[in-house]
Amino acid sequence: NHLDMETREAAVNGHAEKSGPCVIGWVGGEGNLVYLEMLAPVFRKLAENADIQVRVVCSRGLEIPGVDVRFVPWTLASEPAEVAQFDIGVMPLPDFEHAAGKCGYKALLYMAAGVPPVVSDVGINRDIVRHGEEGFVAPALEDFYGCLETLVRDRDLRRRMGAKARARAEQEYSVPVVARRLAEALKAL
């Protein structure tokens, strides 16, 4: 799993006008569903005030009473296309050592698809996502509500942030860029 920008080229959300709910997506392993479940109160509050769908791309689903949750079975082949259907991507994490050691891949995955991420202010997330530019960095779980509500209500902001997110992923984290930096670092040794 890497951010091969060429293979993801066709799987980019341009945030075109569409009918239906605003899709807030999450992709991950079932062992990490517990992190997504931490946002259940936020999703319930959002669902009271906006037309949203929480899309879970994983090996198993999740139920949140009062929220339209759609389970999509994860496959490597379908992951880019599924993520590109998100309007917003979420990466909630608790602030403890194990979570702080996560690599930020999920945020980069969303960004590569042109999807603005809302991430917990844990570990490397604050370096990958510049708050208010490519997405939002939520200091605490309850802060996800304001970040998500802002994006749910403003398609143009999603479009602008999504384009910036895609550009940042391509310019800073794509395979050719990282390979070049690694080669330069190895030469310097």
C-alpha positions as CSV (number, residue, x, y, z in Angstrom):
1,N,0.0,0.0,0.0
2,H,1.7,3.2,-1.1
3,L,0.5,6.4,-2.6
4,D,1.1,5.7,-6.3
5,M,-0.4,8.9,-7.7
6,E,-0.6,7.5,-11.3
7,T,-2.8,4.5,-10.3
8,R,-4.9,6.8,-8.1
9,E,-5.3,9.4,-10.9
10,A,-8.7,8.2,-12.0
11,A,-9.9,7.9,-8.4
12,V,-10.1,11.5,-7.4
13,N,-13.1,13.3,-6.0
14,G,-13.8,16.5,-7.8
15,H,-16.7,17.4,-5.5
16,A,-19.1,17.9,-8.4
17,E,-22.7,18.9,-7.6
18,K,-24.7,15.8,-6.6
19,S,-27.9,14.9,-4.8
20,G,-28.0,12.8,-1.7
21,P,-26.1,12.9,1.5
22,C,-22.7,14.2,2.3
23,V,-20.5,11.1,2.6
24,I,-18.2,11.1,5.6
25,G,-15.9,8.1,5.1
26,W,-13.5,6.0,7.0
27,V,-11.3,3.2,5.7
28,G,-9.3,0.8,8.0
29,G,-8.9,-2.6,9.6
30,E,-11.6,-3.9,11.9
31,G,-9.2,-3.7,14.9
32,N,-9.4,0.1,14.4
33,L,-13.2,0.4,14.3
34,V,-13.1,1.3,18.0
35,Y,-11.5,4.6,17.0
36,L,-14.4,5.3,14.5
37,E,-16.9,4.4,17.2
38,M,-15.5,7.2,19.4
39,L,-17.2,9.6,16.9
40,A,-20.7,8.1,17.3
41,P,-22.0,11.0,19.4
42,V,-20.6,13.5,16.8
43,F,-22.2,11.6,13.9
44,R,-25.6,11.4,15.8
45,K,-25.5,15.2,16.4
46,L,-24.6,15.9,12.7
47,A,-27.3,13.5,11.5
48,E,-29.9,15.6,13.4
49,N,-29.0,18.7,11.5
50,A,-27.7,17.6,8.1
51,D,-28.1,14.9,5.5
52,I,-25.0,12.7,6.0
53,Q,-24.0,9.1,5.4
54,V,-21.1,7.5,7.3
55,R,-19.4,5.1,4.9
56,V,-17.2,2.4,6.5
57,V,-14.8,0.6,4.2
58,C,-13.5,-2.3,6.2
59,S,-13.8,-6.1,6.7
60,R,-16.8,-5.6,8.9
61,G,-19.4,-2.9,9.4
62,L,-20.5,-0.7,12.3
63,E,-23.9,0.4,13.5
64,I,-24.6,3.8,15.0
65,P,-28.3,4.2,15.9
66,G,-29.8,7.4,14.4
67,V,-27.1,7.6,11.7
68,D,-27.2,6.3,8.1
69,V,-24.1,4.0,8.1
70,R,-23.2,2.1,4.9
71,F,-20.7,-0.8,5.1
72,V,-18.5,-1.4,2.1
73,P,-16.3,-4.5,2.2
74,W,-12.7,-3.5,1.8
75,T,-10.5,-4.8,-1.1
76,L,-7.2,-3.5,-2.2
77,A,-8.4,-3.2,-5.8
78,S,-11.5,-1.2,-4.9
79,E,-10.0,1.0,-2.1
80,P,-9.0,4.0,-4.3
81,A,-12.5,4.2,-6.0
82,E,-14.3,3.8,-2.7
83,V,-12.2,6.5,-1.0
84,A,-12.8,8.8,-4.0
85,Q,-16.5,8.6,-3.3
86,F,-16.1,10.2,0.2
87,D,-16.8,13.9,0.5
88,I,-14.9,14.0,3.8
89,G,-12.5,11.5,5.3
90,V,-12.1,11.0,9.1
91,M,-9.2,9.7,11.1
92,P,-10.1,9.8,14.8
93,L,-7.4,8.6,17.3
94,P,-7.1,8.7,21.0
95,D,-4.0,10.5,22.3
96,F,-2.0,7.6,23.7
97,E,1.3,6.1,22.7
98,H,0.0,3.4,20.3
99,A,-2.1,5.8,18.4
100,A,0.6,8.5,18.3
101,G,2.8,5.9,16.5
102,K,0.4,5.5,13.6
103,C,1.9,6.7,10.4
104,G,-0.8,9.0,9.0
105,Y,-1.4,6.7,6.0
106,K,-5.2,7.1,6.3
107,A,-4.9,10.9,6.1
108,L,-2.6,10.6,3.0
109,L,-5.0,8.1,1.4
110,Y,-7.9,10.6,1.7
111,M,-5.7,13.5,0.5
112,A,-4.5,11.5,-2.6
113,A,-8.1,11.0,-3.5
114,G,-8.8,14.8,-3.3
115,V,-10.9,14.2,-0.1
116,P,-10.4,16.7,2.7
117,P,-9.5,14.9,5.9
118,V,-10.5,15.7,9.5
119,V,-7.9,14.1,11.8
120,S,-7.2,13.9,15.4
121,D,-4.3,16.1,16.6
122,V,-2.2,13.0,17.4
123,G,1.3,12.0,16.2
124,I,2.3,13.0,12.7
125,N,-1.3,14.0,11.7
126,R,-0.6,17.6,12.6
127,D,2.4,17.7,10.1
128,I,0.6,16.0,7.3
129,V,-2.7,18.0,7.4
130,R,-2.3,21.7,7.7
131,H,-5.3,22.9,9.7
132,G,-7.6,25.0,7.5
133,E,-5.7,24.3,4.4
134,E,-6.1,20.6,3.2
135,G,-8.5,19.7,6.0
136,F,-8.9,20.1,9.7
137,V,-6.9,18.9,12.7
138,A,-9.2,18.3,15.7
139,P,-7.5,18.8,19.1
140,A,-10.2,16.7,20.8
141,L,-12.9,14.3,19.7
142,E,-15.7,16.8,20.5
143,D,-13.9,19.2,18.0
144,F,-14.7,16.9,15.2
145,Y,-18.3,18.2,15.2
146,G,-17.4,21.8,14.3
147,C,-14.9,20.7,11.6
148,L,-17.3,18.2,10.1
149,E,-20.3,20.5,10.2
150,T,-18.2,23.2,8.4
151,L,-17.3,20.8,5.6
152,V,-20.7,19.2,5.4
153,R,-22.4,22.6,4.8
154,D,-19.8,24.0,2.4
155,R,-19.3,22.1,-0.8
156,D,-17.0,24.8,-2.2
157,L,-14.7,24.5,0.8
158,R,-14.6,20.7,0.4
159,R,-13.7,21.3,-3.3
160,R,-10.9,23.8,-2.4
161,M,-9.5,21.8,0.5
162,G,-9.7,18.6,-1.6
163,A,-7.7,20.1,-4.4
164,K,-5.1,21.4,-2.0
165,A,-5.0,18.0,-0.3
166,R,-4.4,16.2,-3.6
167,A,-1.7,18.6,-4.6
168,R,0.1,18.3,-1.2
169,A,-0.1,14.5,-1.3
170,E,1.4,14.6,-4.8
171,Q,4.1,17.1,-4.1
172,E,5.2,15.9,-0.7
173,Y,4.3,12.2,-0.3
174,S,4.1,10.5,-3.7
175,V,6.4,7.6,-4.5
176,P,8.7,9.5,-6.9
177,V,9.1,12.4,-4.4
178,V,9.8,10.1,-1.5
179,A,12.2,7.9,-3.6
180,R,14.1,11.0,-4.6
181,R,14.5,12.2,-1.0
182,L,15.6,8.8,0.1
183,A,18.2,8.6,-2.7
184,E,19.5,12.1,-1.7
185,A,19.7,11.1,1.9
186,L,21.6,7.8,1.1
187,K,24.0,9.8,-1.1
188,A,24.6,12.2,1.7
189,L,25.7,9.3,4.0
